Amino acid sequence: MSLQDILLAFARINWGPIRGRRWAYRRLMLTTLSLMMREQKCDRDARLVTTAHQLAERMGAHDKTAYRCLHDLEDLGLIEWERGGIANGKPQPGVLKVIKRKLVDWVLAFRAKHDKEMEAYREAIVKRLDKMAEKYNRHRQTMRQPPNIRQSVHVDSKSDLSSYRMSAHSPRAPHRPVNPSPAKDLIGYRAIQKALEPLRRQERKYKQMQAHMPDAAYMPLVCPHSKDTPALCNACRSQAWQDQQAQERRQRDEAARKRAEAKTMKELENEAKGQRFGDYMRTMYPDAAKADWYKIIQTDPQAWILAHA
């Protein structure tokens, strides 16, 4: 087995003897070694050429912390550490080898203990839930009261006219006891919610897939990649997204081009209007200065029309 698979099995039993906050960095060191070995494709041999400084950088910790973790793991017999040094005037990295057999022995030794702890935990949870359900049902029974039916002050027409009947109140109308609904019962309610959870999960997954689905106009009718439907094919969805984005880019470019053309036409039109107004004023009032044109506009209707066109 690879080192990563062994560590996953070790983590499923809560890390055996190295659980707890005290051993957090030692567990992180084992995980970092597993990731680096997987990158260098040597996770089955569990042998890695590296330095403590590189491990500290990958862990996000100080060099002293990395050295302390390596020393502790070496004392536990989980690793074999061949220190680096200087050879022929050049620094040489160290070699770390993780003892997979030691980890496997710990997994097999602590699995039964972990199973017993989990079974005891589940039994405690079930007892607590039963106690809560019993308390809830008892509370419902004590809090349930008969409906408050107003008693009539009139005598029933079918009753006799004896003094005893006339002096006494009419009997209270019988009522049917209210039985609690099974769906509102605590245990029944949780059972229904647990049964509905797969359907809700499937509905959420479908909504997420629909939210990330391109427009149906860009999806093919039949998947060319031998899938059941194009919606389940990653290649079809990717191509549809590319086509949709390309069409949206073309539409944006076309809209920008039309806006630029409209702006240019408006500028040319304004320039032409100003040119016509200037030609009119120079032709009709050649001696008038430009500063006096606003006075002429007030008296000349044609000049006013050209100026406000």
Protein Blocks (a to p, Z undefined) as FASTA:
>chain_A
ZZklmmmmmmmnoopmmgcjklmmmmmmmmmmmmmmmmnopmmnopacddfklmmmmnop
afklmmmmmmmmmmnopaccdddddeehiacdddddddfklmmmmmmmmmmmmmmmmmmm
mmmmmmmmmmmmmmmmmmmmmmpccddddddfbdcfkbccbfklmmpccddddddddddd
fklpmklmmmmmmmmmmmmmmmmmmmmmmmmpccfklpcfbdcklpablklpmklmmmmm
mmmmmmmmmmmmmmmmmmmmmmmmmmmmmmmmmmmmmmmmmmmmmmbcfklmmmmmmmmm
klmmmmmZZ
